[in-house]
């Protein structure tokens, strides 16, 4: 099913970015409770699936998450970097008519037969909090680095080329057409569902566990939202560069890993994604490595490419020998 998101001039001005730890938790659970998701996540799945084996609310989670999912599991963040606690408060505060309609649609029962929200939402929030602590919190630093790097990249595109350029590179299924955003579906490509932003704007949420798919909230309460796969997810579960035992105690693990990653030119954002640290931390370490003559940086416009020097190559060869 294709989704058409209609914009007013006011809503175009309210396009913004956010990340969602709750959304990542729900989508991670969907992978674990389903078929294992895309192959890119399999290294994570092997380690994560046993962690939720003893979760007491697995039947409830499976009923709501394993296949079609209710929109109240994905409240639109009101800020760019909400905490999990903040998002769970939004979940608990879901309005009863919306809760009944969404819950009933997922389970295929009339709204009047849906359990009371007070009997479900607090249990659901507690279960999602436990799953977040087990599945997402230990990985959140690396995930945040990927998501932050993606937002930084998209923000530059928006500044340089406007909304049309932003949507042109967001995802292959997303197209901007004269004030209307179309997200093309694949299962029923000829059916069309219309979402009107009503002046509330659009929130773009880069994600890890929705990779490689794009998702649209078809029944937004206020702002519309699109969840799209962040750039660099494929690197997230790669094993870290091999430890160079002779060099790491001198330079530190992070700077040694940076040198190992700079066998080919990379941007600051790409390095942040690969190492699971923030771009500002990468910049600080690169500054020290440049000062030692181990890294060279070439700037073109706003883009900086980094590469290790011949001196660094000799140092790495010596340390590995």
C-alpha positions as CSV (number, residue, x, y, z in Angstrom):
1,X,0.0,0.0,0.0
2,X,1.3,3.4,-1.0
3,X,1.0,6.2,1.6
4,X,0.5,9.8,0.5
5,X,1.5,12.4,3.1
6,X,0.0,15.8,2.3
7,X,1.8,18.9,3.3
8,X,0.8,22.5,3.9
9,X,3.4,25.3,3.9
10,X,3.3,25.3,7.7
11,X,4.0,21.6,7.9
12,X,6.9,21.7,5.5
13,X,8.5,24.2,7.9
14,X,8.0,21.7,10.7
15,X,10.0,18.8,9.3
16,X,12.4,17.6,12.0
17,X,14.4,14.7,13.1
18,X,14.3,12.5,16.3
19,X,15.5,9.2,17.6
20,X,13.3,6.7,19.5
21,X,14.7,4.2,22.1
22,X,11.2,2.9,22.5
23,X,10.8,2.4,18.7
24,X,14.1,0.6,18.6
25,X,13.1,-1.7,21.4
26,X,9.7,-2.6,19.8
27,X,11.4,-3.2,16.4
28,X,14.1,-5.3,18.0
29,X,11.5,-7.4,19.7
30,X,9.7,-7.9,16.5
31,X,12.8,-9.4,15.0
32,X,13.4,-11.6,18.0
33,X,9.7,-12.8,18.2
34,X,9.5,-13.3,14.4
35,X,11.7,-14.8,11.8
36,X,15.0,-13.0,12.8
37,X,14.7,-10.0,10.5
38,X,17.2,-9.2,7.8
39,X,20.5,-11.0,7.6
40,X,22.4,-7.8,8.7
41,X,21.0,-8.3,12.2
42,X,21.8,-12.0,12.6
43,X,25.0,-11.6,14.7
44,X,22.9,-9.5,17.1
45,X,20.0,-11.9,17.1
46,X,22.1,-14.9,18.1
47,X,23.3,-13.1,21.2
48,X,20.0,-11.3,22.0
49,X,17.3,-14.0,21.7
50,X,18.3,-15.9,24.8
51,X,18.1,-12.6,26.9
52,X,14.4,-12.4,26.7
53,X,13.6,-16.1,27.2
54,X,12.4,-15.5,30.8
55,X,10.4,-12.4,30.1
56,X,7.0,-13.0,31.9
57,X,5.0,-10.8,29.4
58,X,6.2,-12.6,26.2
59,X,2.6,-13.7,25.4
60,X,1.4,-10.1,25.5
61,X,4.4,-8.9,23.5
62,X,4.0,-11.6,20.9
63,X,0.4,-10.8,20.4
64,X,1.0,-7.1,19.9
65,X,4.4,-7.1,18.2
66,X,5.1,-10.3,16.3
67,X,3.1,-9.3,13.2
68,X,1.0,-6.1,12.7
69,X,1.7,-3.6,15.4
70,X,-0.5,-0.9,16.9
71,X,0.5,2.7,16.4
72,X,0.4,3.4,20.1
73,X,3.6,1.5,20.5
74,X,5.3,4.3,18.5
75,X,4.4,7.6,20.0
76,X,6.1,10.4,18.1
77,X,8.9,11.9,20.2
78,X,8.4,15.5,21.2
79,X,12.1,16.1,21.3
80,X,15.1,15.0,19.3
81,X,16.7,12.8,21.9
82,X,13.9,11.5,24.3
83,X,14.7,9.1,27.1
84,X,13.1,5.7,27.3
85,X,11.3,6.8,30.4
86,X,9.8,9.8,28.6
87,X,8.6,7.7,25.7
88,X,7.1,5.1,28.1
89,X,5.1,7.9,29.8
90,X,3.6,8.8,26.3
91,X,2.7,5.1,25.9
92,X,1.0,4.9,29.2
93,X,-0.9,8.1,28.4
94,X,-2.4,6.7,25.2
95,X,-6.0,7.9,24.8
96,X,-8.6,5.2,25.3
97,X,-10.4,5.5,22.0
98,X,-7.1,5.3,20.0
99,X,-5.9,2.4,22.2
100,X,-9.1,0.4,21.6
101,X,-9.1,1.0,17.9
102,X,-5.5,0.1,17.4
103,X,-5.5,-2.9,19.7
104,X,-8.7,-4.2,18.2
105,X,-7.4,-3.8,14.6
106,X,-4.3,-5.9,15.5
107,X,-6.1,-8.7,17.2
108,X,-9.1,-8.6,14.9
109,X,-11.7,-8.0,17.7
110,X,-14.3,-5.3,18.1
111,X,-13.1,-2.3,20.1
112,X,-15.6,-3.0,22.9
113,X,-14.0,-6.4,23.5
114,X,-10.5,-5.0,23.9
115,X,-9.1,-5.2,27.5
116,X,-9.2,-2.0,29.5
117,X,-6.1,0.2,28.9
118,X,-5.4,0.3,32.6
119,X,-5.1,-3.5,32.5
120,X,-2.7,-3.5,29.5
121,X,-0.6,-0.3,29.1
122,X,1.2,-0.4,32.5
123,X,2.1,-4.1,32.0
124,X,3.2,-3.4,28.5
125,X,5.4,-0.4,29.6
126,X,7.1,-2.4,32.3
127,X,7.8,-5.2,29.9
128,X,9.2,-2.9,27.3
129,X,11.4,-1.2,29.9
130,X,12.9,-4.6,30.9
131,X,13.5,-5.5,27.3
132,X,15.1,-2.2,26.6
133,X,17.5,-2.7,29.5
134,X,18.5,-6.1,28.2
135,X,18.5,-5.5,24.4
136,X,19.1,-1.8,23.7
137,X,20.8,-0.1,26.6
138,X,24.0,-2.1,26.3
139,X,24.2,-1.2,22.5
140,X,22.8,2.3,22.8
141,X,26.2,4.1,22.6
142,X,27.0,2.4,19.2
143,X,23.5,2.8,18.0
144,X,23.4,6.5,18.9
145,X,26.6,7.1,17.0
146,X,25.0,5.6,13.9
147,X,21.7,7.5,14.3
148,X,23.5,10.8,15.1
149,X,25.7,10.5,12.1
150,X,22.7,9.8,9.9
151,X,20.9,12.9,11.2
152,X,24.0,15.1,10.7
153,X,24.2,13.9,7.1
154,X,20.5,14.5,6.4
155,X,20.6,17.9,8.0
156,X,23.4,19.0,5.6
157,X,21.4,17.8,2.7
158,X,18.4,19.8,3.9
159,X,20.5,22.9,4.3
160,X,22.2,22.5,0.9
161,X,19.2,21.3,-1.2
162,X,16.0,21.8,0.7
163,X,13.2,19.4,1.3
164,X,13.2,17.9,-2.2
165,X,16.8,16.9,-1.9
166,X,16.3,15.5,1.6
167,X,13.5,13.2,0.5
168,X,15.2,12.3,-2.8
169,X,17.9,10.4,-0.9
170,X,16.0,9.3,2.2
171,X,14.9,5.9,0.9
172,X,14.2,4.2,-2.5
173,X,10.5,3.9,-1.6
174,X,10.1,7.6,-0.8
175,X,9.4,10.3,-3.4
176,X,8.6,14.0,-3.2
177,X,6.1,15.2,-5.7
178,X,5.0,18.9,-5.6
179,X,4.0,19.3,-2.0
180,X,3.1,15.6,-1.5
181,X,5.3,12.9,-0.1
182,X,4.6,9.4,-1.4
183,X,5.9,6.3,0.4
184,X,5.5,3.3,-2.0
185,X,4.3,0.0,-0.6
186,X,5.3,-3.4,-2.0
187,X,2.6,-5.8,-0.9
188,X,-0.4,-3.9,-2.4
189,X,1.3,-1.3,-4.6
190,X,-1.9,0.0,-6.2
191,X,-3.8,0.7,-2.9
192,X,-3.3,4.3,-1.6
193,X,-3.7,5.6,2.0
194,X,-3.7,9.3,2.6
195,X,-2.2,11.0,5.7
196,X,-2.8,14.7,6.2
197,X,-0.3,16.4,8.4
198,X,-2.8,19.1,9.3
199,X,-0.1,21.6,9.9
200,X,1.5,19.5,12.6
201,X,4.6,18.7,10.5
202,X,6.6,15.5,9.9
203,X,9.1,13.8,12.2
204,X,11.8,11.7,10.5
205,X,13.2,8.9,12.6
206,X,16.4,7.1,11.5
207,X,16.4,3.6,12.8
208,X,18.6,0.5,13.2
209,X,16.1,-2.4,13.6
210,X,13.8,-1.4,10.8
211,X,16.6,-1.8,8.3
212,X,16.2,-2.0,5.3
213,X,12.6,-1.0,5.3
214,X,10.7,2.3,5.7
215,X,7.6,2.7,7.8
216,X,4.9,5.3,8.0
217,X,2.4,6.0,10.8
218,X,-0.9,5.7,8.9
219,X,-3.0,7.1,11.8
220,X,-1.0,9.9,13.4
221,X,-2.5,11.7,16.4
222,X,-0.6,14.9,15.7
223,X,2.6,15.0,13.6
224,X,3.1,12.5,10.9
225,X,6.2,10.3,11.1
226,X,8.4,8.2,8.9
227,X,10.9,5.6,10.2
228,X,13.7,5.0,7.7
229,X,16.9,2.9,7.9
230,X,19.9,4.8,9.0
231,X,23.1,4.9,6.9
232,X,25.8,2.6,8.4
233,X,23.6,0.0,10.0
234,X,25.5,-2.7,8.1
235,X,28.7,-1.8,10.0
236,X,27.0,-1.9,13.5
237,X,27.3,-5.6,14.2
238,X,30.7,-6.0,12.5
239,X,33.4,-7.3,14.9
240,X,35.7,-4.5,15.9
241,X,39.1,-4.2,14.2
242,X,41.6,-6.7,15.6
243,X,43.4,-5.5,18.6
244,X,47.0,-4.5,17.9
245,X,48.5,-5.6,21.2
246,X,51.8,-3.7,20.8
247,X,50.2,-0.4,19.9
248,X,47.0,-0.2,21.9
249,X,48.6,0.3,25.3
250,X,50.5,3.2,23.9
251,X,47.9,5.0,21.8
252,X,44.8,3.6,23.5
253,X,42.2,1.3,22.0
254,X,40.2,4.0,20.2
255,X,43.1,5.7,18.4
256,X,44.5,2.3,17.4
257,X,41.1,1.3,16.0
258,X,40.9,4.6,14.1
259,X,44.3,4.0,12.5
260,X,43.2,0.4,11.6
261,X,40.0,1.8,10.0
262,X,41.9,4.5,8.0
263,X,43.4,2.0,5.6
264,X,41.1,3.8,3.2
265,X,39.8,7.4,3.2
266,X,36.8,7.9,5.6
267,X,34.8,10.8,6.8
268,X,34.4,11.7,10.5
269,X,30.8,10.5,10.4
270,X,31.8,7.1,8.8
271,X,34.4,6.6,11.5
272,X,32.0,7.5,14.3
273,X,29.6,4.9,12.9
274,X,32.3,2.2,12.5
275,X,33.7,2.7,16.0
276,X,30.4,3.4,17.8
277,X,31.5,6.8,19.3
278,X,30.4,10.3,18.7
279,X,31.7,12.4,15.8
280,X,33.1,15.0,18.3
281,X,35.1,12.2,20.0
282,X,36.4,11.1,16.6
283,X,37.5,14.6,15.8
284,X,39.4,14.9,19.1
285,X,41.3,11.7,18.6
286,X,42.0,12.6,14.9
287,X,43.4,15.9,16.1
288,X,45.9,14.1,18.3
289,X,46.8,11.6,15.6
290,X,47.4,14.4,13.1
291,X,49.6,16.2,15.6
292,X,51.7,13.0,15.7
293,X,51.9,12.8,11.9
294,X,49.8,9.6,11.8
295,X,46.7,11.0,10.0
296,X,46.3,13.4,7.1
297,X,43.0,15.2,6.4
298,X,41.8,16.6,3.1
299,X,38.9,19.0,3.1
300,X,36.5,19.7,0.2
301,X,33.8,22.1,1.1
302,X,32.1,20.7,4.2
303,X,33.4,17.2,3.8
304,X,36.7,16.1,5.4
305,X,38.3,12.9,4.4
306,X,40.9,11.3,6.7
307,X,43.6,8.8,5.8
308,X,46.5,7.4,7.8
309,X,50.0,8.4,6.7
310,X,52.9,6.3,5.6
311,X,54.4,6.8,9.0
312,X,51.2,5.2,10.5
313,X,51.4,2.3,8.0
314,X,55.0,1.6,9.2
315,X,53.9,1.8,12.8
316,X,51.0,-0.6,12.4
317,X,53.2,-3.1,10.4
318,X,55.8,-3.0,13.2
319,X,53.2,-3.4,15.9
320,X,51.5,-6.4,14.2
321,X,54.8,-8.2,13.6
